[in-house]
Amino acid sequence: MEPKNTKPKAKGETAREERLKAALKANMARRKAQAKARTAAQSGESATSKDKG
């Protein structure tokens, strides 16, 4: 591993990192919700197809 940079960050870099962190968190939450909905939809479809067959 490379040693961590010990130089203090500029205010702009910190703000950028905070924005990126917030965007990543929102993106992950959205993806999680989509995956959950997709799984629920597939479960519903498989349950109805078993009833028909």
N, C-alpha and C positions, 0 to 999 in steps of 0.2 A: 504494500500500500504506500501511497505517496503521503508525505507529511502534510498536515493541515496548514492552510495559510493562516498565519497569525496576525497579518496586517488588518487593521480595522477597516470596515466597509464604509463606503460613502452613504449618505442618506438615500440617494437615488437607488443604489443597489439594494438596500434594505427594503425600501418601499416596493421595488420590483419583486423581490423574493416573497414579500407578504402577498402581493397581488397574485403571483403564480401559485402560491400555496393555497390561497382561497379558491382560485379557479380549478386547481386540481381536486380539491375537496368536493367542490360542487359537481365536477365531472364524474368523480367516483360515485357520488351519491346518485346521480342520474343514471349511470350505468347499472348500479345495483338495483335501482327501481325497475329499470327496463328488463333486467334479467329475471327479477322476481315476477314481473307481469308476464313475461314470456313463458316461464315455468308454469305459472298458474293457468295460462291459456292452453298450454299443451296438456296439462292434467285434465282440464275440462273437456278438451277435444277427445282424449283417449277414453274418458268416462262415457261420453255420449256415443262414441263409435262402438264400444262394447255393448251398449244397450241396443243398438240397431242390429248388430250381427247376431 
